[in-house]
Amino acid sequence: MAVQYEVEDDGLAVVAAMTMTGHHHDAHHEDFQLKDTNPLLGEQWPKGAAGPARPAVGGGIAGWLGLEKPSSTYDLVEQMFFLYVRVVKAKDLPPNPITGSPMDPYVEVKLGNYKGTTKHYDRRANPEWDQVFAFSKSRVQSNVLEVYLKDKEMLGRDDYVGRVVFDLAEVPTRVPPDSPLAPQWYRLEERRGGGGGDGAGGGGGLKVRGELMLAVWIGTQADEAFPEAWHSDAATVRGEGVASVRSKAYVSPKLWYLRVNVIEAQDVQPQARGRAPEVFVKAQVGNQILKTSVVAAPTLNPRWNEDLVFVVAEPFEEQLVLTVEDRVTPRKDDLLGRAALPLALFEKRLDHRPFVQSRWFDLEKFGIGGAIEGETRRELRFASRVHVRACLEGAYHVMDESTMYISDTRPTARQLWKPPVGVLEVGILGAAGLQPMKNRDGRGTTDAYCVAKYGQKWVRTRTMLGTFSPTWNEQYTWEVFDPCTVITIGVFDNNHLGNGNGNGNNAAGGGGGGPPARDARVGKIRIRLSTLETDRVYTHAYPLIVLQPSGVKKMGELRLAVRFTCLSLMNMVHLYTQPLLPRMHYLHPFTVTQLDALRYQAMGIVAARLGRAEPPLRREVVEYMLDVESHMWSMRRSKANFFRAVSLFSGAAAAARWFADVCHWKNVATTALVHVLLLILVWYPELILPTVFLYMFMIGLWNYRRRPRHPPHMDTKMSWAEAVHPDELDEEFDTFPTSRQQDVVYMRYDRLRSVAGRIQTVVGDMATQGERLQSLLGWRDPRATCLFVVFCLVAAVVLYVTPFRVVALVAGLYLLRHPRFRSRLPAVPSNFFRRLPSRADSML
């Protein structure tokens, strides 16, 4: 059955019809389920066992497989072994044999077919590099490591100054918390020496002038050198792209709310004489601009007393610019005065009780020929001034993400932080089945990396090049201050690898002369910490589901190991009795409109600051993780929320149907038991509340054995993504303002009007019922009100002289009476209520 969108269709009828279009595709839905995994985590290795078993490549690698499991804090990931080479410096290097001048030295580290090079120095005999190279054990193709010292002037020749050779069987193993391996000096061998250097394996080679300080060891991804190392997995990346493939941790900027209370201005002189100015104050911080209301000031001393709130970040680089302007015409404003104030000038308030002292600030006044900025201006004199009370609010939590997926609730001021109640550990193991995101060298490929965000800490894994099943095995830790928070983890395709490695056709933009490349979204997941059991390791493969203009699509699976550890059970239990946000949000709350605007500004500041890091966490990544576009209109999301609301009443509807069956004696035994229960509760009313709570307690115990054993994940069925109409998807991905053709916009507008008309009718019906209830005692219908007042008098007398137990018993028995004594016509109270008047008669 297909759904046809017509203007005459009822909006809710369209929604209801779509529930019959085969929305439940169970076979297809199975692909979107959470899957259990059994990775060989660090803590699960038996004593004396090796790491993840892989075949040895050469005789020198046998030592790698014979290692006992070392102690390590990386117990939520599979351990990966790397050969690390730290090139520290060189000394006493010989001069260039051709020119006689000092050489331009650099070092080349070679292991099989993989080789990495340091940067070179011009004419230096004692260079220092301090660079680390990491070669993955899974890709080792040789049992000999060669370190060459070369001269850049001899780059085109098959020659080098000297080398050091290491036998991998002799390389020591080091895993934190072992101390770092101390580098040593090695004498260089000449080209055809045929052996190794001092302590480097082999022997007998002819020595040449010069020494290299090196450290070579076998370690894991827990090594301190791992994040900054050059990796053989990314050997093809050059230039600026090298930094973009490394793992990195970021911290969001510290955000403050700047509250500016504009009280009044003094001696405001309009430029045009003979008219009363219509004055307002414009305040600007960075790209945030707010204005007060326009006030007519016949006395030249306008007063506003209005609050303007901005989001600012440390370090305070911007200024607060206050301008007093005169509204001459609706399209013309004259500048009357200006003041630029550094943010460090304002005090920081940690509570609502301290009174912030107001201050007067002189305004620079400019003549008619002047300009605000960028042009020559004629400064006259400091005549006008503005009265302001401003402070930096430290007792609020600055929202930079949706409140539905909030990951941090702490106030800005560190002095107000409570101690952490737990620790969250996440092992990002890898992904599987990723889809090709771009074309490179004529084939589809993906260069995937992972980003996780919780609280103020962001982490980014290294980029795995050209694989649809990347393996990261990186573990990260966060302090938890509130368990009712959410961690967000996203997967992206890196399009900034340099040397054309990131170029290609992809959904986020390509190379060439078009728009700058953007890292493409692969998918993301969210995990709410309160749904996790403490001290339990969750190992699952989460489906990466995205909604595209063509429909819902699974982009792969993300394998994670998650553990939430409780530090203080009493503090955690106490948190459930406390407000979710700091107390200032309730003592001096912001309006909903203010919060939305401030959240959007905070998101922009966070994206801009993280985009300036090295390597940058790009704006498209930050905006996707923070759900910047979650407030945009979506017919699909509206339907999903509607049916979520409907499902909330399904239990009440089922209870009402059960009670109706009892009242109509559908099951005689059940109705008889209900009568017995009614007699007991009427005779012993003190048992009502204990019975209710005992019933809920028994239901809770009964549901415990069927409790969820997996964290929740993206639900395509609940999100209404599997049966969404193509036109609704196209509308959801439309820009704002719209970029579609006029007839398409008209059709969507008419469709929205039809749905909104139905909602309007429902809201009107609800208002009608409420107005009928008000009219019972309003004498709008004098006969109806008279009847109701007389009924109330009779009911008061009867209830006064009749015991409550008798009244309750008679009412219960009347409600449960046999169908033989029931009429199919509406009841008298219903008839009376429907006849009451409402204010719908006065509607135009």
N, C-alpha and C positions, 0 to 999 in steps of 0.2 A: 504494500500500500504506500503510495507516494503522497507527500503533503504538498498541496498547491497553495501558494500565498496569494490571496485575493484581498482586496480592500474590504469587501463585505464580510470576510470571515471573522468570526468571533475570536478574540485573542486567546482566551483560555481554551476555546475549542481546538484551536491549532495546537496548543501545548498538549492537550489531552489526546488529540489524534496522533501526535508524534510518539506517544507512549505505546502505540499499537503498530509502529512501523518496524518491529523486529529489533527493538533497542537492546535486547538481551542476546548477544551473540556469544554463547558460552564457549564455543570452541575457539573463537578469536580472542575472547577475554582471558583465556588461560595464559596467553603469552605475556600478559601484563601483570602477572602475579609475582609476589615476593618468593624467592627461592632460598632454601637452606644450603649452606656451603660448609665444607669441612676442611678448611685450610690447615696446613701444618704450621701452627703458630709457634713462636719462640718458646713459650712456656710448656708446650706439649711435646717437645722433643725428649725422648728418653735419654737418660744419662749415658754418655759414650756414643750416642748416635750422631750421625753426620747431619749436615743441613739438608735442604731439599735435594733429593738425589738427582744428579745429572751425570752423564757419562764423562769419564776423563778424556781429555784430548791428547795429552802427551804424558811422558813419564814424569816431567817436572810438576804436573798438576796433581799428582797422587796425594801429596801432602795436604792439598786443599780439602780432599774428601775424607781424610783420616782425622779431622779435627774433632775434639769433643766440643759439645755445645758450651760456649763461654757464657758467663753471667752478663746479662745485658738488660737494660730497661726497655728494649724493643721486644716486648713479649706479645704484641698484638699484630705482628707482621711476620711474614716468612723471611728469614734471614737471607740476604744476598751478599755474596763475597765479591770484593773488588781488590785489584792490585793497585795500590796507591804509590805514586812517585812524586816526592816533593823536591823540586829543583830550587835550591835556596840561592846560591851565588857561585861565582867563580873568582879565581885570583891568579896572578902571575901569568896571564895569557900572552902567548907570543905575538909579535907584530905581524901585519900582513906581509907575506914573503915577497909580494910584487911591489907594493908601494912603500913598504917599510914603516907605515904609520900604524897606530893602534887599530885593531880590527873592529868590525861591527858585529859583536857576538850575539848569537841566540842558540838555544838548545832544542834539539829534536828528540822526542822520546818515542821509541818504536817497539811495538809488540806485535809480531806477525804482520798482518796487513793494516793494522791501525797505527797511526802516528799522530802525535800532537806536538806543537811548537810553541815556544815562549815568544814573547815580544823581543825585538832586537834593540840594541843600544848603539848609538853612533860613537865610534872611536873611544871605546872604554876598555881598559885592561882588567878592571875589577868590577864587573857588573853584578847587580843583585836583582833576582826575579821573584823569588818566594812564590812560585806557582805550583799547584798540585794537579796531577793527572790521575784519573781513575779509569781502569780497564775492567769491564765486567767479566766475571769468571765464566759466564755462559757463552762468551764470544771469543775466548782465548784460543789462538791458533798456533801458539808457539810455546816452547818451554824456556826461551831465552829473551831477556829484556835488554835492549840496547839503547843507550843514552849517548847522543852525538852532540858535540860542540861544533857549531858551524859559523862561518863568516858570511855576512850578507853580501859582501862584495864578490864572493865566489859562489853566489847562489846558482848560477847557471852551469856550474861545473860539477862533475861527479866526484866530489872530494869533500873532506871535512878536516877540521883541525885535530880532533881526537875523539875518543869514545871511551865509555865504561860499559862493561857487559856483566849482567847478573844472571845466574842460574836460578830459575824460580823455585827449585827444590831447596835452595839455601835461604829463601826470603823468610823472615820471621813473621809471626802472626800477632796481631794486636787488636783487641776489642775493648772499647770503654767498659768499665771505668779504669782500665790500664792507663798509665801515664803515656803521653805522646812519645813516639820514638825519636831519639835525638839524631839529627843529621850528622853525617861524617864527611870528611874530605877524602876524595878519590883522585889518584893521579890518572891523567889521560893517557891512553894508548894511541900509538900511531895507527894508520890505516890497516896495515897488513901485519899487525902484531900477533894475531892469532890467539889471544887469551883474554883474561879479565883483568880488571884493576885490583888494587889492594883490597882484599876482603870482599871482592865482588864475584868470586867464582872464576875458575880457570886460573891461568898463570902463564908466565913466560913471555908476555908481550913486551915490546919495546916501549919505554916510557918517553913521553914528550913533555915539553914545558907546559905547565898549567895544571890547575886542580879544580875539581867541581865538588861543591858541598851538596850531598844528596841524602835523602831518607827514603827507603823502599820498604814497604810492609804490606801484608795482606790483612784487610779489615772488612767491616760490614758497613751497611748504610747508617749505622749508629755512630760512625766516626765523625769527629768534629770537622774534619776536612771535607766531608761529603758534599755539603751544600755549595761550597765555593769551587769545587774541583771541576776541571775539564773532563768530560765523560766521553768515552769512546763511542757510546751510543749516539752521540751528537757530533760525530767527527766531521760531518759535512757542513756544519754551521760555521759561518765566518762573520767577522766584523761585529756590528752591534747586536746581531742575533745571538751571540754567545751568552750574553747576560739574560736574555729572555727565556732560555731553556733551563735555567737553574731553579732549584727550589728556594723559597724565600718565605719569611714571616713578616707581616706588616701589622702596624697598630693604627687604628683609626685616630684622627686628630681629636684632641679634647675639645668638646663643643660646649658653649655657654649660651644661655639666653641673655640677650641684652635688652633690658626694659628701659625705655625712654618715656618718661612722663612729661609731655609738653604742657606746661602750666599756662604761661602767658607771654606776651611780648610787650615791649614798651617803646613809645615814641616812634611808631611806624609811620613814615612819611611816604605817601604815594607819589609817584612821578608826575602824575597828571593832577594839577591843583584843582580845587573846587569840587571834588567828589570824595565820598566816603569809601575808603578801600574795602574790598572783600578779600580778606587775608586768610591764608592757610600756611602751614609749615610742612615742608617736604624734608623727610629724613632719609639719608642714603648711607648704606654700609655695603661696600662692594657693588654687586649688581642687585641688591635688595633695596627697593624703594617703597616707602610708605608715606601716606599723607594724612594730615588731620582734616577735619571738616572745615568748610569755608565759613568764616565768621565776618559779618559786617561790623566794622569798627569805627563808629562815628567819633569815638573819643581817642582814636589812634592807639589804644591800649587793648588789643583783643585778648580774649581769654578762652582757652580750650580745655585744659585739664584732661587730656586724653593720653592713653597708653599706646605706645608703639613698640612692638617686640620683634627683635631680629635674632638670627643665629650667627654666632661668631666662633672662630676657632683659634686656639693657641698654636703658634705664637701670633699675637695680634698684629697683623700686617696692615689691615685697613684702618680707615678713619671714619668717624661718624660725622657726616656733613649735613648740617642743618641750614636750610634756606627758607627765608620768609618771602612769600610771593603774593602778588596781588592779582586776582582773577579779573582782568579787564574785560575780556569777552570769553565766551565758552572755548575759544581756540587760542587765546592769547593770555599769557601770564607774565607779569613784570617782576623781575627780581628786585627785591627791596633790601636784602641783606643776606650775608652768608657767614657761617662759622664752621671751621674744620677742627674736630676734636679727636685727639688720639684715644684709643680705647683703654690704654693703660691709665688714663686719667680717672676712670670710674672705679669705685670700690666694689669688692666682691661680697655679696650677701649670702649667708648660709642658712638663713631662717627668715620667716615672715615677720618676726617681732622687731628686729633692729630697724630704727627709723633712718631712712636715707636722707641726708641733708640736701636740700635743693640749692642750686647755684645759678647765678646770672652769668651769661656769656655775651660779650660784645659781638656785634655783627659788623662785618665789613660791608660798607654801603657803597654802591656803584651808581654812576650817573646813567643817563639815557644812552649815551654812546658806549657804555661798557658791555661786557659779555661775561658769562659765567666762567668759562674755562677756555684755554687754547687761543685766545685772541688778546689783543691789547685792551686793557681796561683802565678806566680812570678812577682811581681810589679817591674818595672825597674825605670822609672822616668817620670815626666810630661814634655814631649817634644812637642808633637803635640797639636794643639788646633783647635777649630771649631768656626766659626763666625755665629751667629744666631740672628735673630730678631723674638721674640715671644711675643704674647699677647693673652689675653682672650677677645674674641669678645662679647660684651654685647648688640650690636645694632641689632643683628640678632634674628630671632625666630628659635629656634632649633626644627626642624621637628622630631616628634616622632610618627607620624601617617600619613596616606595617605592624600595627599593634596585634594583629592576628598571629604573626610569626616573630614576635619580639624575642631577642636573644639576650637582652641585658636590661635590667630595671634600676640600676644604681644611679644615684644622683651624680652631678658633675663633680662636686667637691669631694676629694678623697677623704677628708675628715669625717664625712657622714657615712662612709662605707661600713657595712657589717662584715664580720669574718666569713670566709667561704664555708659552705656547708657540704661541698663535695668536689670531686675531680672527675672531669670527663676526658676519656682517652679514646682516640679514634685512630685505627690503623687503616690507612687507605691502601688496600692490597693491589687492586688493579681493575681493569674493565675487560669486557668480552663482547664480541659481536658488534663493535662500533661500525657505523655506516660511513662510507667515504664522504668527506666534507668538501673536497676540492680535487682538481685534476693537476697532476704534476708528471711531466715526462710521458704524457699520453695515457695515464692510468689514474684511477681514483685512489686517494690516500687520505690519511688523517694523522695529524701531529697533536696528540691529545695531552692536556694537562688538567689537573684538578684544583679547584679552589674551595676552601672551607671557611665559613664565617660563623663565629660565635662570640658574642660580646664585642669588645674592642679589638680582638685579635683575628686577623685574617692569615691564612696560610695558603701557599701555592706550591704544588709539587713540581718536580722537573718535567720537562716536555719529553715524551717518548715519540721519536720520529718514525713516520711511515709504518705504523702498525695498527691493526684493528683490535688487538688484544694487549694493550699496554700493561706493564707490571711496574708499579711504583714502589710498593712495600715501604711506605713512609708513615711514621707514627707521630701524632701530635697530641698535646695535652692542654686543657683549659681548666681554670678554676671556675667552679659553679657557685654562684651566689643566690640563685633561685632555681629550683628544679622545674618550675612551670615556664620554661623557656624552650626555644627551638634552635637547633643548629641546622644550617643550610649548607649543602655540598653540591657544587656544580662542576660539570665537565665541559671543557671548551677546546676548540681547535685553534692552534697557534698559527697566525698568519703574519708573524713578524720575526722571521728567522734570518733575514738578510740574504744577500746574494741570490735573490730570486727563489729561495727555498719556500717562502710562504706564498708565492704568487700562484695564481690559478683561479679557476672558476669556482666560487663558493657562494653560499647564501649571504655572507656578510660583506661581500665586496672583494674585488681582486686587485691585481697590480696594474701596471701600465699607467695611462694618463687619466684614469677615472678617479673616483673618490678614494681616500686612503683606506687601506685594508683594515678590516675589523675582525677581531677574533670571533669565530662563529660559535653559537650555542649548540652544544650537543644535548644537554639535559641537566636537570637538577633534582635533588630530593631534599626532604625535610624530615627531621627526627625530633619529636618532642621528648624532652628528657623525663618528664613526669610519667611517660608510658613505659619507661625502662625499669626493670628490677635492679636493685643495687647489687654490685659485686658479681654480676653475671655478664659473661662475654657473649654478645650477639654477633654471629657470623652469618651474613645474608648477602645475596646478590639482589640489588635493588634495580628494578627496570627504569631506564632513562626514557621517559615518555615526554614528547613534545607535541604541541598542537601547531600544525602548519596550515597554510592556505589550502592544501590538498586534503587535510584531515589529520586525525591523530596517528602518530607513528612512533614505534619503539626504535630508539637510536642505539640501543645496546643495554648492557647491564654493568652496574658498578658494584664491585665486591668490597665490602667493608667489614671491619671488626670493631665493635663498639663496647665500651665498658664504662658504667657510671658507678663511682665509688662514693659512698657516704662517709663524711668525716665526723659529723655530729648528728645523731638521730634526733636528739632533743631540739637542736636548732632548726632542723628541717621540719619537724612537726610544728614547731612554733611559727614557721614561715606561713603555713597554711591558714593561720589566723590573722595574718597581717595584710594590709592593702598591697596590691600588686605593684603600684607605683609609689614613689616617695610622697610623703604627706603633703607637700606643697601643691601637688596636682589636685588635691581635694580641698585644701584650705583656700587657695586662690587659683581656681581652675581656669584654663583657657577654653574658649569656645571651640566647637567642632571645626568651624571655618579656619580659625587661627591655627589649630593643630595641623590641619591639612597643609596649609601654606608653609608653616614652619618645618614640617616634615620634608616637604619638597625642597626647601632651601638647604636643609641639613644634608639631604642626599646629594645635592649638587656640590656642597663643600667637601664631603667625604670623597666623592668621585674625583674632584679636582686635585685634592691633596694626594690621594693614592696614585693618581696618574703622574705625579711628579716624582715618585720613588724610582729607584733603580734596582732591578728592572721595574718598569711601571706596571701597576695593576690597572688595566685600561678601563675607560669610562663605560664601555659597553658591558664589560664583565661586572663592574660594581653595580650598575643599574639593574642588570638581570638578577643579581643576587639579592638586591634590596627591593625587588618588585616595584620599580618606579611606575610602571604602567598598570598597576593593579586597579587603579581607580577608574580606568576608562570603561565606557559602556560596552556591554557584551550581552546580546540576546541569549547566547548559550549559558553564560554564567548566571543570568537572571532566572532562566528556567531551572538551573541546578539549585539555586538558592530557594526558589519557590517550592520545589519538591522536597528540599531539606526541611522547610518549615512544615509542609504537609505531613512528612514522616514523623514529626514530633507529636502530632495529634493522633497518630495511628493507634497508640496504646490506649488513649482515652476513648477513641472511637470503638475499639474492641471491647473495652469495659462497658461502654454504653450498650453495645449490641448484646453482650452477655446479660446485662441487667434487664434489657427488654425481653430477652428470652425467658428470664426468670419470672418477670411480671406476667408474661403470657403463658406460663406453665408449659413451656416446650419440653422440659424435663421435670417430671413430678418430684423425683427424689431430690434434685438440686433445689427446687423451690421449697420443699419441705425443710431442708437443712437451713435455708436462708430464713425461714420463719422461726426456726428454733434459735438461730443466732440473733434475730431481731428481739425475741423475748428475753434472751440473756442480757443483751446490751441495754434494753429498756429497764430491766429490773436492776441491773448493776451498771449504771452509767460510768462509774469510775474505772471500768475495764476498757473503755473505748480507746483512749490514747495508748495504754500499754499494749492493747491488741494490735493497733496499727503499727507501732514500732517493732513489736515482735514479728509481725508479718514481714516487714521490710528486712529485718535481720535474717529471717529464714530464707528470703529470696536472695539476699546477698551471699549467704553460705552456699545455696544451691547453684548460683552462677559462678562460684569460685572455681569449680572444676572445669568450667567451660570458658575461663578467662582467656583473653588473647595472649598467645605465646610469641607473637612477632610484633615488631614495631609497625605502626601504620605507615602506609605509603600512598603514592598517587593513585587515586581510584578513577579510572576513566568512565566507569558507569555512573558514579555519583556526580562526576563533573559534566555529564551529558556530552561527552566528547565522541562517543562511538557512533551516535545517530544524528549528529548535528548537520543541519542543512548547509549546502555549499555557500549559499548567499549569506547566511549568518556568519560563516567563517570569513568570507570576504569582507563583511562589515566589521568584524572584530579586528582584522588586520589592516583596516583602512587607517590613513593618517588623520591627524587632528590639526586644523580643519580638514574636511574630507577632500579627497582628490578624485573621486569617482564622477561618472557622467551624471548629467542633470536628471535624466529619467530614472536612473538607479536610485539617486537620492530621494526623488519624489516617491518611488515605490516603498522605500524603507521608511520614509516619514509617515506615509499612509498606514503601513503595517504597525508602526509604533503607536499611531493614533488609535487604531482599532483595539490594541491590547490595553493602552492607557484608558480608553473609554470604558472597557469592562471593569478595570480596577477602580475607575471613578464611580461606576455604578455600585460596586461592592462597598466602597467607603461611604457612599451616600446612604446605603441600606443600614450600615452600622450606625451612622449618625441619626437616622430615623428612629431606630429602636431606642437609642439613648434619649432622644427628645420625647418619645412617648412615655418613657419612665419618668422624666421630669414633669410631664403634664398631669401625672396622677394627682398631684397636690397643687397644680398651677391654675386651676379653674379656667383653663382654656376651653374645655368642654364642661360646662357647669353641671350637666346631668351626670357625666361619668365621674367627675370629682366628688359630687354629692354622694353617689353610690359608694365610692371607695371610702369616703370619710365615715359613713354610717357603718360600713363593713369593719373598719378599723375599731370603731367603738364597741361593736358587738364582740369582735374577736378579743379585745382587751378584757371585757367582762368575763367571757367564757374561759379564757386562759387563766384569769385570776382565781376563779372559783374551782377550776378543774386541776387536779394534780398533773404535773408535767409527765409523769410516766404514762398516765392514761392517754394524754394527748399524743405522745410519741407512738404509743402502741396503736391507737386508732389510725393515725396518719400512715404508719408503716403497713398495717393490714389493708388500708384502702389502696395504697400504692401497689401492693402485691395481690390484689383481688383477682379472682378467676376470670378468664376471658368471657365467661357466660354473663358476668355482671359489667362488662365493658361495652361502650358504644364506639362505633367506627367514626362518629363525628368528632370534631375537635372538642377539647375540654372547655368548660365555661371560662376559666381564667385566661386561656389562650384567645377565646372569642372576644372577651372584654378588652384584652391588651391590644389586639389588632385593630379595634375600633377607636383607639385613642388618637388624637391629632398630633401632628408633628409640624415642624417649620418648613417641610418640603413644599408646602403650598405657597410659601413666600419666595421661592427660588424663581429667578428669571429663566 
